[in-house]
Amino acid sequence: MMKVFLIFLLCTGAFLNITNAQISGCPDPLAENYNSSATVNDGSCFYNPASVSPSVSFILNDKLSETSGLIKWDNCIWTHNDSGADTNIYRLDTLNGNILQSYPLPGVKNTDWEEISQDADFVYIGDFGNNANGNRTNLKILRIDKNSLLANSPTIETINFSYSNQSDLSATGSDKTDFDCEAFVVSADSIYLFTKQWISGKTSVYSLPRNPGTYIAKWKSTFDVEGLITGATYVESKKLLVLCGYSKLLQPFIYLLYDFNRTDFFSGNKRKIDVSLPFHQVEGITTSSGLKYYISNEKFTRWPINTKQELHILDLSTFLGEYLINLYNSTETKTFGNNLIFPNPAGDFFYVRKGKINFPADYLILNQSNQTVSTGKLITENQLINISGLAAGMYLIKMDGQQKQSYKVIKR
């Protein structure tokens, strides 16, 4: 009996030590209530108001006056219009927003296409806009095989759904429902919808399978975003999801959700940032790096406002750079010599960690023909280097600090 009691005490002590080692709090250094001792993110972080301005904007072709969703795929931006007779997907140049090609989807109807998303094999289009009366019974997502789309012979399947908690399908009138939807993302196992709630100014998350069929979208959670959500983009491997939307006075914003628990998107950090584009009806958002974002707004004309349809680029490294650096440090850095360049392979940006380099240090980036394609100066460790203008391939970065050093960088 004594032996059993001693074992119980030892096990209890070990459990208490493990429990005591976990400190809940806000682990984000950018938050007002940052707790450097926190090891478990309890979702309590709060932030000062912030805003971001586009680094560049492009006026889009008049064919895209109702651009309503964005993805970045195959080194291009893809979009669509949100209603009417147009059943095309458009491929855009990332450098200027020009239409490179349009891909018709035969045999389908554009009742209210509001969002586009993707996984490795498929493009998904959400035909689930529901603001007219809040009582649509034909909500659906189109799933298009990527290879067939590129071959201009699209294979299209349908995911039909209804909301688990919508029992009343009475007509509400225009813009008077909390069962409208303009945003969704596709994860490794499910689709997640984010509603545009005209009455409450909140958004609810619903999940449903990503395979063709008819389903009931299951409610997961609701969060007060104090606005109207119109788009979403998801970097699943980084636990990073960003929503876009606007207020009822057409003030656009983005909502950063990161460091959350699994797919409980509102359990981690939640930061709302205004976009300095007043009277812009922002509808779509996408990223691949988690730092450089594309957002689009549709044409809005109501006297005295006349806003053209546009594509904008946002650099969010100020808000998300440190979070992503910490992830790269722990899981994705690759070492070259005594220095770390991360991520590598890189997307639009990479960082250099201090090794034998004394800062500040000049750098050159050379292509495989030994031609200089970019130059700059590193002022501090972990400074962002922008390579978004370079083509995919292998590059050499030469840094001139205490001694000249060269490192290989792969651009995806």
Phi, psi and chi 1 to 4 in degrees:
 res  aa     phi    psi   chi1   chi2   chi3   chi4
   1 MET       -  -40.3 -172.9   70.0 -178.7      -
   2 MET   -63.1  -39.0  179.6   60.6   71.0      -
   3 LYS   -62.8  -42.4 -178.9 -174.6  -74.4 -172.6
   4 VAL   -62.4  -41.7  173.2      -      -      -
   5 PHE   -63.0  -41.8 -179.3   67.6      -      -
   6 LEU   -64.9  -40.7  -71.3  173.3      -      -
   7 ILE   -62.0  -41.0  -68.1  172.9      -      -
   8 PHE   -59.8  -43.9  171.3   76.8      -      -
   9 LEU   -63.8  -42.3  -72.9  178.3      -      -
  10 LEU   -63.4  -44.6  -71.2  171.8      -      -
  11 CYS   -64.0  -41.5  -68.2      -      -      -
  12 THR   -63.7  -41.8  -57.1      -      -      -
  13 GLY   -63.6  -41.5      -      -      -      -
  14 ALA   -63.8  -41.3      -      -      -      -
  15 PHE   -62.4  -42.4  172.6   77.6      -      -
  16 LEU   -65.2  -37.9  -69.9  173.6      -      -
  17 ASN   -64.0  -42.6  -74.5  -24.2      -      -
  18 ILE   -63.3  -44.2  -67.9  171.7      -      -
  19 THR   -62.7  -44.4  -57.4      -      -      -
  20 ASN   -67.0  -23.7  -69.2  -24.1      -      -
  21 ALA   -73.4  -20.4      -      -      -      -
  22 GLN   -92.1  120.4  -58.6  -62.9  -46.3      -
  23 ILE  -117.1  116.1  -59.7  174.3      -      -
  24 SER   -80.6  146.6  -64.2      -      -      -
  25 GLY   164.6 -159.4      -      -      -      -
  26 CYS  -102.8  111.2  172.7      -      -      -
  27 PRO   -93.9    8.0   34.0  -32.8      -      -
  28 ASP   -92.6  114.5 -171.8   -6.9      -      -
  29 PRO   -61.3  -18.7  -21.6   33.0      -      -
  30 LEU   -82.3  -10.5  -61.0 -179.5      -      -
  31 ALA   -82.4  155.8      -      -      -      -
  32 GLU   -69.6  -28.1  -71.8  -61.5  -68.6      -
  33 ASN  -110.1   35.3   59.0  -31.7      -      -
  34 TYR   -56.8  132.9  168.8   55.8      -      -
  35 ASN  -120.6  106.6 -179.8   -3.2      -      -
  36 SER   -65.2  -17.2   60.2      -      -      -
  37 SER   -90.6   -8.5  -59.7      -      -      -
  38 ALA   -68.3  130.8      -      -      -      -
  39 THR  -113.2  -12.9   57.3      -      -      -
  40 VAL  -126.0  123.0  176.1      -      -      -
  41 ASN   -77.6  113.5 -167.9  -22.0      -      -
  42 ASP   -96.1    8.7   63.1    2.3      -      -
  43 GLY    78.2   14.1      -      -      -      -
  44 SER   -91.6   -2.5   65.1      -      -      -
  45 CYS   -58.9  137.4  -66.0      -      -      -
  46 PHE  -132.5  155.5   61.9   87.2      -      -
  47 TYR  -133.8  154.1  -56.5   85.8      -      -
  48 ASN   -70.3  153.9  -81.1  -29.7      -      -
  49 PRO   -57.1  144.9  -23.8   33.8      -      -
  50 ALA  -147.2  160.3      -      -      -      -
  51 SER  -143.0  161.0   63.0      -      -      -
  52 VAL  -138.7  143.9   63.0      -      -      -
  53 SER  -110.8  146.5  -61.6      -      -      -
  54 PRO   -61.8  143.4  -20.1   32.0      -      -
  55 SER   -79.4  -25.1   55.2      -      -      -
  56 VAL  -159.9  151.0   63.5      -      -      -
  57 SER  -135.9  145.6  -60.8      -      -      -
  58 PHE  -126.5  136.1  -49.1  107.8      -      -
  59 ILE   -78.3  129.3  -65.2  177.9      -      -
  60 LEU   -87.7  159.8  -65.0  173.2      -      -
  61 ASN   -55.4  146.9 -170.5  -69.6      -      -
  62 ASP   -60.2  -20.5  -74.0  -17.1      -      -
  63 LYS   -64.1  -18.3  -68.6 -178.9  179.9  179.0
  64 LEU  -109.5   34.2  -60.6  173.9      -      -
  65 SER   -63.9  -22.3   61.7      -      -      -
  66 GLU  -117.9   36.7  -67.9 -169.1  -30.7      -
  67 THR   -51.9  131.4  172.5      -      -      -
  68 SER  -135.6   -1.1 -168.7      -      -      -
  69 GLY  -164.0  155.3      -      -      -      -
  70 LEU  -138.9  143.2  -62.6  177.4      -      -
  71 ILE  -135.8  156.1   56.8  170.8      -      -
  72 LYS  -109.2  120.5 -171.9  177.1 -177.5 -173.8
  73 TRP  -152.9  139.5  165.6   45.8      -      -
  74 ASP    57.5   40.2 -160.9   25.7      -      -
  75 ASN    62.5   22.3  -64.2  -45.2      -      -
  76 CYS  -136.2  167.0  -66.1      -      -      -
  77 ILE  -100.0  137.5  -62.9  -62.4      -      -
  78 TRP  -120.4  139.3  -60.6   68.9      -      -
  79 THR  -148.1  179.5 -170.1      -      -      -
  80 HIS  -157.2  166.7   56.6   84.5      -      -
  81 ASN   -95.3  162.3  -74.3  -52.9      -      -
  82 ASP   -99.7    0.4   75.7   -2.1      -      -
  83 SER  -173.0  172.6   62.2      -      -      -
  84 GLY    93.9 -156.0      -      -      -      -
  85 ALA   -84.9   -7.0      -      -      -      -
  86 ASP   -79.2  113.9 -169.3   -6.5      -      -
  87 THR  -119.0   39.0   54.6      -      -      -
  88 ASN  -103.4  150.7  -68.9  -78.8      -      -
  89 ILE  -105.5  136.1  -57.8  177.6      -      -
  90 TYR  -111.5  136.6  -64.7   89.4      -      -
  91 ARG  -103.2  125.0 -179.4  175.7 -173.8  159.7
  92 LEU  -116.4  149.7  -48.8 -177.4      -      -
  93 ASP   -75.0  128.7 -167.6  -35.3      -      -
  94 THR   -69.8  -18.5   57.9      -      -      -
  95 LEU   -84.4  -22.8  -61.5  179.6      -      -
  96 ASN  -147.1   -3.7   50.4   31.1      -      -
  97 GLY    79.2    4.4      -      -      -      -
  98 ASN   -68.5  147.8  -70.0  -16.6      -      -
  99 ILE   -73.3  122.5  -64.2  174.5      -      -
 100 LEU   -91.0  -35.7  -62.1  175.0      -      -
 101 GLN  -166.7  151.4 -169.1  170.4  -10.7      -
 102 SER  -116.8  144.9   60.0      -      -      -
 103 TYR  -123.1  105.0  -64.1   81.9      -      -
 104 PRO   -71.3  144.8   23.6  -31.1      -      -
 105 LEU  -110.3   96.6  -60.1 -176.3      -      -
 106 PRO   -73.2  150.8   25.6  -33.2      -      -
 107 GLY    78.0   10.2      -      -      -      -
 108 VAL  -122.8  164.5  -60.5      -      -      -
 109 LYS  -119.0  141.1 -178.5 -178.9  178.8 -178.4
 110 ASN   -97.9   84.1 -175.7  -15.5      -      -
 111 THR   -70.4  -51.6  -58.5      -      -      -
 112 ASP  -164.5   77.1 -162.5  -10.9      -      -
 113 TRP   -71.1  119.0  -67.3    4.6      -      -
 114 GLU  -117.7  -14.4  -71.2  -69.4   -3.0      -
 115 GLU  -158.1  153.0  174.9   71.3  -61.4      -
 116 ILE  -129.8  140.2 -174.0  170.1      -      -
 117 SER  -143.2 -177.4 -168.9      -      -      -
 118 GLN  -160.5  161.7   64.8  174.8  -33.8      -
 119 ASP  -132.7 -163.6   58.6   22.4      -      -
 120 ALA   -64.9  -29.5      -      -      -      -
 121 ASP  -111.8  -21.8  -59.5  -47.1      -      -
 122 PHE  -133.6  152.0  -59.9   97.0      -      -
 123 VAL  -102.6  138.5  170.1      -      -      -
 124 TYR  -119.7  134.6  -58.9   75.2      -      -
 125 ILE  -120.9  126.3  -66.5 -178.8      -      -
 126 GLY   -89.2  105.7      -      -      -      -
 127 ASP   -96.0   72.3 -173.4   -5.7      -      -
 128 PHE  -138.6   16.0   43.4   42.6      -      -
 129 GLY   -59.1  134.4      -      -      -      -
 130 ASN  -143.9   28.2 -164.5   25.2      -      -
 131 ASN   -84.9  -12.9   65.7  -49.6      -      -
 132 ALA   -63.6  -48.1      -      -      -      -
 133 ASN  -143.2   -1.9  -85.4  -55.7      -      -
 134 GLY    69.9   16.9      -      -      -      -
 135 ASN  -130.8   27.3   63.0  -14.4      -      -
 136 ARG   -63.3  139.4  -84.4 -173.4   65.6  178.5
 137 THR  -113.2    8.6   57.0      -      -      -
 138 ASN  -123.8   41.2   60.5  -17.2      -      -
 139 LEU   -67.3  135.3  -57.4  171.4      -      -
 140 LYS  -155.7  162.1   63.0  174.5   67.8   72.2
 141 ILE  -126.2  128.1  -65.1  170.9      -      -
 142 LEU   -88.3  133.3  -53.7  177.3      -      -
 143 ARG  -113.5  119.2 -167.9  177.9   82.3  161.2
 144 ILE  -117.5  125.5  -53.4  109.2      -      -
 145 ASP   -63.7  128.7  176.8   80.4      -      -
 146 LYS   -63.6  -45.0  -76.9 -176.1  171.2  179.9
 147 ASN   -62.8  -40.3  -69.6  -29.5      -      -
 148 SER   -68.3  -33.9   70.6      -      -      -
 149 LEU   -64.3  -47.7  179.4   64.7      -      -
 150 LEU   -62.7  -28.6  -67.5  175.7      -      -
 151 ALA   -84.1    3.9      -      -      -      -
 152 ASN    59.2   32.5  -97.8  -42.6      -      -
 153 SER  -139.4   65.5 -177.7      -      -      -
 154 PRO   -65.7  131.5   22.3  -32.0      -      -
 155 THR   -91.3  117.3  -59.4      -      -      -
 156 ILE  -119.4  127.7  -54.2  169.9      -      -
 157 GLU  -121.9  166.9  -60.3  169.1  -67.6      -
 158 THR  -126.5  136.8  -55.8      -      -      -
 159 ILE  -112.3  108.5  -58.2  167.0      -      -
 160 ASN   -95.7  147.3  -56.5  -72.9      -      -
 161 PHE  -156.0  163.0   71.6   92.9      -      -
 162 SER  -136.3  165.4   57.1      -      -      -
 163 TYR   -88.3  137.4  -66.3  105.8      -      -
 164 SER   -64.5  -27.2   60.0      -      -      -
 165 ASN  -114.0   20.4   55.8  -13.0      -      -
 166 GLN  -106.8   99.3 -174.7 -178.4   20.2      -
 167 SER   -98.8  -24.4   55.9      -      -      -
 168 ASP   -99.8  115.3 -174.9   -1.3      -      -
 169 LEU  -107.2   28.1  -70.3  174.2      -      -
 170 SER   -69.8  147.5  -57.3      -      -      -
 171 ALA   -65.9  132.2      -      -      -      -
 172 THR   -99.9  -17.0   61.7      -      -      -
 173 GLY    89.2  167.8      -      -      -      -
 174 SER   -64.6  132.4  178.9      -      -      -
 175 ASP    56.2   42.7  -59.5  -18.1      -      -
 176 LYS  -134.4   36.8  -65.8  179.7 -179.5  178.6
 177 THR  -133.6  153.6  179.6      -      -      -
 178 ASP  -103.1   11.8  -81.6  -10.5      -      -
 179 PHE  -114.8   30.3  -69.4   97.1      -      -
 180 ASP   -87.3  157.0 -170.2   14.6      -      -
 181 CYS  -149.2  133.9 -174.1      -      -      -
 182 GLU  -136.3   10.8  -64.1 -167.7    8.9      -
 183 ALA  -145.3  137.8      -      -      -      -
 184 PHE  -158.5  159.4   77.4  105.8      -      -
 185 VAL  -131.9  158.2  -63.5      -      -      -
 186 VAL  -114.8  124.3 -179.3      -      -      -
 187 SER  -103.3 -172.4   77.0      -      -      -
 188 ALA   -64.4  -24.6      -      -      -      -
 189 ASP  -129.3  -13.3   60.0   -1.2      -      -
 190 SER  -151.2  168.5  -60.5      -      -      -
 191 ILE  -103.8  139.0  -69.1  172.8      -      -
 192 TYR  -122.2  120.4  -65.6   95.9      -      -
 193 LEU   -94.2  144.4  -50.2  171.2      -      -
 194 PHE  -124.0  112.9  -65.5   83.2      -      -
 195 THR   -76.6  156.4   54.9      -      -      -
 196 LYS  -107.0  101.4 -177.8 -178.5 -173.5 -178.1
 197 GLN   -99.3  101.3  -60.2 -170.5 -177.1      -
 198 TRP   -67.5  -31.6  -67.5   89.9      -      -
 199 ILE   -82.7  -50.8  -55.7  -59.2      -      -
 200 SER   -89.5  -20.5   67.0      -      -      -
 201 GLY    72.3   17.3      -      -      -      -
 202 LYS  -106.1  179.5  -60.4  177.8 -178.7 -179.9
 203 THR  -134.9  140.6 -171.0      -      -      -
 204 SER  -112.9  144.5  -68.7      -      -      -
 205 VAL  -101.9  130.5 -176.7      -      -      -
 206 TYR  -124.8  148.4  -64.9   80.7      -      -
 207 SER  -119.0  148.9   66.2      -      -      -
 208 LEU  -155.3  159.1   69.3  157.6      -      -
 209 PRO   -64.2  156.9  -23.0   34.4      -      -
 210 ARG   -98.8   10.4   59.3 -179.0 -169.2  171.9
 211 ASN   -97.1  151.1  -62.8  -44.6      -      -
 212 PRO   -56.4  143.5  -24.4   33.8      -      -
 213 GLY   153.5 -171.2      -      -      -      -
 214 THR  -120.6  127.2  -60.5      -      -      -
 215 TYR  -138.6  164.2  -54.7   98.6      -      -
 216 ILE  -102.6  118.4  -64.6  175.9      -      -
 217 ALA   -71.4  122.1      -      -      -      -
 218 LYS   -88.5  127.1  -62.6  178.6 -179.1  178.5
 219 TRP   -65.3  135.4  177.1   87.4      -      -
 220 LYS  -113.8  -48.4  -72.5  177.2   60.6   68.6
 221 SER  -166.6  165.8   63.0      -      -      -
 222 THR  -134.0  142.2  -61.4      -      -      -
 223 PHE  -139.6  142.9 -178.3   70.7      -      -
 224 ASP   -86.2  101.5 -170.4   -2.1      -      -
 225 VAL   -92.1   -5.7  -68.3      -      -      -
 226 GLU    53.4   50.0  -60.2 -179.1   54.7      -
 227 GLY   175.7 -169.2      -      -      -      -
 228 LEU  -114.1  115.2  -57.0  171.5      -      -
 229 ILE   -83.5  131.0  -65.2  -58.8      -      -
 230 THR  -126.8   -9.6   57.5      -      -      -
 231 GLY  -163.3  161.1      -      -      -      -
 232 ALA  -151.2  149.0      -      -      -      -
 233 THR  -142.3  144.9 -174.8      -      -      -
 234 TYR  -134.2  124.6 -172.9   25.2      -      -
 235 VAL  -108.2   88.8 -173.5      -      -      -
 236 GLU   -60.1  -41.3 -172.3  167.9    5.4      -
 237 SER   -66.4  -17.5   62.9      -      -      -
 238 LYS  -106.2    5.1  -51.7  -64.9 -176.0  -74.0
 239 LYS    50.0   53.3  -67.3 -165.2  -67.5 -175.0
 240 LEU  -135.4  120.9  169.0   62.6      -      -
 241 LEU  -132.3  132.3 -170.3  145.3      -      -
 242 VAL  -123.7  127.8 -179.3      -      -      -
 243 LEU  -102.0  153.1  -55.2  173.0      -      -
 244 CYS  -124.7  160.9   68.5      -      -      -
 245 GLY  -179.0 -165.2      -      -      -      -
 246 TYR  -154.9  160.8   52.6   85.1      -      -
 247 SER   -83.2  173.1   72.0      -      -      -
 248 LYS   -69.5   -8.8  -68.2 -174.0  178.2 -179.9
 249 LEU  -102.1   17.6  -63.9  177.0      -      -
 250 LEU    61.3   38.8  -79.3 -172.0      -      -
 251 GLN   -96.3  108.8  171.6   56.8   55.8      -
 252 PRO   -74.3  154.3   24.3  -30.8      -      -
 253 PHE  -149.4  164.3   62.2   83.1      -      -
 254 ILE  -122.7  151.8   53.2  176.1      -      -
 255 TYR  -123.2  114.6 -133.6  113.0      -      -
 256 LEU   -88.8  123.8  -48.6 -176.3      -      -
 257 LEU  -121.6  118.0  -52.7  171.6      -      -
 258 TYR  -153.6  162.2   54.8  104.6      -      -
 259 ASP    57.3   44.5 -164.1   23.2      -      -
 260 PHE   -96.5  170.9   40.0   76.8      -      -
 261 ASN   -91.6  111.4 -177.5   27.3      -      -
 262 ARG    53.0 -120.0  -62.9 -176.2  179.8  179.6
 263 THR  -108.9   23.4   55.6      -      -      -
 264 ASP   -86.7   80.7 -173.8    1.0      -      -
 265 PHE   -62.4  -23.8  -59.4  113.9      -      -
 266 PHE   -99.8   13.3  -59.1  118.7      -      -
 267 SER   -88.3  -12.3   65.1      -      -      -
 268 GLY  -108.5 -139.8      -      -      -      -
 269 ASN   -78.1  139.1  -59.4  -30.2      -      -
 270 LYS  -134.6  110.6  -58.5  170.6  -76.1  -70.9
 271 ARG  -132.1  122.6 -174.2  171.0 -168.4 -177.9
 272 LYS   -95.5  131.1 -171.1  175.3 -175.0  178.6
 273 ILE  -130.1  125.1  -62.0  171.8      -      -
 274 ASP   -71.4  144.0  -75.8  -24.5      -      -
 275 VAL  -103.5  127.5 -179.3      -      -      -
 276 SER   -76.5   64.8  -61.3      -      -      -
 277 LEU  -139.7   69.2  -68.1  168.6      -      -
 278 PRO   -58.6  143.3   19.5  -30.8      -      -
 279 PHE    63.0   36.0  -54.7  113.9      -      -
 280 HIS  -114.8  122.9  -79.5   61.7      -      -
 281 GLN   -86.8   82.2 -171.1  172.0  -32.2      -
 282 VAL   -69.7  130.9  168.0      -      -      -
 283 GLU  -123.3  -28.0  -66.4  -78.1  -22.3      -
 284 GLY  -133.1  154.1      -      -      -      -
 285 ILE  -151.8  143.7 -175.0  167.7      -      -
 286 THR  -155.8  157.2 -170.9      -      -      -
 287 THR  -154.8  160.5 -173.7      -      -      -
 288 SER  -122.5  -32.2   56.7      -      -      -
 289 SER   -88.7  -21.6   67.4      -      -      -
 290 GLY    85.4   -2.0      -      -      -      -
 291 LEU  -119.0  -42.9  -66.0  170.9      -      -
 292 LYS  -100.3  124.9  178.9 -178.8  178.9  178.9
 293 TYR  -122.3  144.8  -70.5   74.2      -      -
 294 TYR  -108.1  133.3  -64.0   84.3      -      -
 295 ILE  -129.5  152.5   63.0  171.9      -      -
 296 SER  -131.3  152.4   63.1      -      -      -
 297 ASN  -128.1  146.3   66.5  -88.1      -      -
 298 GLU   -86.0  166.1   66.1  178.2   50.7      -
 299 LYS   -64.5  136.4 -177.6  176.9 -178.9  179.3
 300 PHE  -135.6  117.1 -176.5   86.1      -      -
 301 THR  -127.8  110.4  -56.6      -      -      -
 302 ARG  -155.2  113.1 -171.1  172.4  -58.5  169.2
 303 TRP   -49.1  131.5 -171.2   88.4      -      -
 304 PRO   -96.7   17.3   35.1  -34.9      -      -
 305 ILE   -93.4  134.3  -57.9  167.2      -      -
 306 ASN  -141.9   89.0 -174.8   10.3      -      -
 307 THR  -103.7  124.7  -55.7      -      -      -
 308 LYS   -76.7  158.4  -64.3  -73.1  -72.3 -177.1
 309 GLN   -69.1  132.9   63.7  -80.4   -4.3      -
 310 GLU  -143.8  160.0  -65.8  172.3  -68.6      -
 311 LEU  -118.5  132.5 -179.4   70.5      -      -
 312 HIS  -126.1  152.0  -45.9  -89.2      -      -
 313 ILE  -114.1  129.5  -62.6  176.6      -      -
 314 LEU  -115.6  134.6  -57.7  179.8      -      -
 315 ASP  -100.8  111.2  178.2    0.3      -      -
 316 LEU  -105.2   21.4  -62.1 -173.2      -      -
 317 SER   -63.5  -29.1   56.3      -      -      -
 318 THR   -61.8  -35.2  -61.0      -      -      -
 319 PHE   -94.0  -30.5  -53.5  101.8      -      -
 320 LEU  -118.6   -6.8  -65.9  169.8      -      -
 321 GLY   -58.8  -48.0      -      -      -      -
 322 GLU   -67.0  -38.8 -173.9  161.9   -6.4      -
 323 TYR   -61.0  -45.3  169.2   67.7      -      -
 324 LEU   -71.2  -34.4  -67.4  175.9      -      -
 325 ILE   -59.1  -45.2  -74.7  171.5      -      -
 326 ASN   -62.4  -37.2  -70.1  -24.8      -      -
 327 LEU   -67.0  -42.7  -73.5 -179.1      -      -
 328 TYR   -62.6  -39.9  -66.1  141.7      -      -
 329 ASN   -58.5  -40.4  -77.9  -16.0      -      -
 330 SER   -88.0  -25.0   60.2      -      -      -
 331 THR  -131.6  -22.7   61.5      -      -      -
 332 GLU  -130.5    8.4  -63.8 -170.9   13.4      -
 333 THR   -76.2  145.7   55.1      -      -      -
 334 LYS  -122.8  136.1  -68.0 -169.5  177.5 -179.9
 335 THR   -95.5  133.4  -55.3      -      -      -
 336 PHE  -124.5  115.3  -67.9   88.0      -      -
 337 GLY    63.3 -131.5      -      -      -      -
 338 ASN  -103.5   11.0  -66.3  -41.3      -      -
 339 ASN  -118.2  162.7  -75.4   55.2      -      -
 340 LEU  -115.3  127.3  -68.8  176.0      -      -
 341 ILE  -114.8  125.1  -68.8  179.0      -      -
 342 PHE  -148.3  145.4   53.5   98.8      -      -
 343 PRO   -73.0  159.5   30.0  -35.4      -      -
 344 ASN  -152.0  106.1 -164.0   -2.3      -      -
 345 PRO   -64.5  151.5  -21.8   34.1      -      -
 346 ALA  -110.6  159.2      -      -      -      -
 347 GLY   -95.2 -107.5      -      -      -      -
 348 ASP   -92.0  -13.9  -67.1  -40.0      -      -
 349 PHE  -141.6  156.5  -56.1   88.6      -      -
 350 PHE  -149.7  167.2   68.0   86.7      -      -
 351 TYR  -122.6  157.9  -60.8   83.1      -      -
 352 VAL  -122.5  126.2  178.7      -      -      -
 353 ARG   -92.2  148.7  168.3  172.4  -73.8 -176.5
 354 LYS   -65.2  130.0 -175.1  175.3 -179.6  179.9
 355 GLY  -126.1 -100.6      -      -      -      -
 356 LYS   -95.5    9.0  -67.9 -177.8  178.5  178.8
 357 ILE   -85.0  133.8  -61.9  172.9      -      -
 358 ASN   -96.5  127.8  -74.7  -22.1      -      -
 359 PHE   -93.3  144.6  -67.4   90.4      -      -
 360 PRO   -75.0  157.8   29.2  -35.5      -      -
 361 ALA  -144.7  132.6      -      -      -      -
 362 ASP   -75.7  150.9  -64.9  -41.2      -      -
 363 TYR  -138.4  153.4   68.8   84.2      -      -
 364 LEU  -124.3  142.3  -58.7  173.7      -      -
 365 ILE  -115.0  124.5  -60.6  179.6      -      -
 366 LEU  -116.0  144.0  -64.5   86.3      -      -
 367 ASN   -85.4 -175.2   61.9   19.2      -      -
 368 GLN   -73.2   -9.8  -66.2 -175.2   67.4      -
 369 SER   -94.3   10.6  -60.5      -      -      -
 370 ASN    65.5   25.8 -151.1   36.6      -      -
 371 GLN   -95.0  138.9  -61.7  170.1  -40.6      -
 372 THR   -74.5  122.1  -60.3      -      -      -
 373 VAL  -111.7  -12.2  -66.2      -      -      -
 374 SER  -162.6  147.1 -178.3      -      -      -
 375 THR  -137.0  162.2   62.9      -      -      -
 376 GLY   177.7 -172.6      -      -      -      -
 377 LYS  -131.8  130.0 -177.5 -176.7  -71.5  -70.6
 378 LEU   -89.6  117.8  -67.5  170.7      -      -
 379 ILE   -90.5  -41.5  -54.9  -59.1      -      -
 380 THR  -137.8  164.9   61.5      -      -      -
 381 GLU   -63.0  148.2 -177.9  179.6    6.6      -
 382 ASN    66.5   21.6  -69.6  -22.7      -      -
 383 GLN   -72.5  141.5  179.6  178.7  -33.0      -
 384 LEU   -74.1  130.6 -175.3   75.3      -      -
 385 ILE  -113.2  120.9  -63.7  179.5      -      -
 386 ASN   -90.7  118.9 -172.7  -23.2      -      -
 387 ILE  -122.2   24.9   55.9  171.1      -      -
 388 SER   -63.5  -24.1   59.7      -      -      -
 389 GLY   -85.5   -2.8      -      -      -      -
 390 LEU   -92.4  148.0  -58.4 -176.1      -      -
 391 ALA   -74.3  159.3      -      -      -      -
 392 ALA   -62.4  142.4      -      -      -      -
 393 GLY   152.7 -172.6      -      -      -      -
 394 MET   -94.8  135.8  177.0   80.3   75.1      -
 395 TYR  -132.1  160.9  -66.6   88.4      -      -
 396 LEU  -118.3  127.6 -162.3   67.4      -      -
 397 ILE  -107.4  126.5  176.8  169.3      -      -
 398 LYS  -110.6  126.4  -69.0 -171.9  174.9 -178.5
 399 MET  -117.9  137.1  -73.3  171.3  -81.6      -
 400 ASP  -115.2   87.1 -165.6    0.4      -      -
 401 GLY  -113.2 -120.1      -      -      -      -
 402 GLN   -63.3  -35.8 -174.8  176.1    2.4      -
 403 GLN  -150.9  155.4   60.9 -175.3   31.6      -
 404 LYS   -69.7  134.2  -71.8 -171.8  176.5  179.7
 405 GLN  -138.2  148.5  -60.4  172.9   75.7      -
 406 SER  -126.5  143.7  -60.3      -      -      -
 407 TYR  -141.7  145.0  -52.7   93.2      -      -
 408 LYS   -85.5  136.6  -67.1  178.3 -179.1  177.7
 409 VAL  -130.3  130.7  179.5      -      -      -
 410 ILE  -103.5  124.4  -61.4  172.0      -      -
 411 LYS   -96.5  122.9  166.9   70.9 -173.0  -59.5
 412 ARG   -76.2      -  -71.7 -172.5  -83.4  108.6
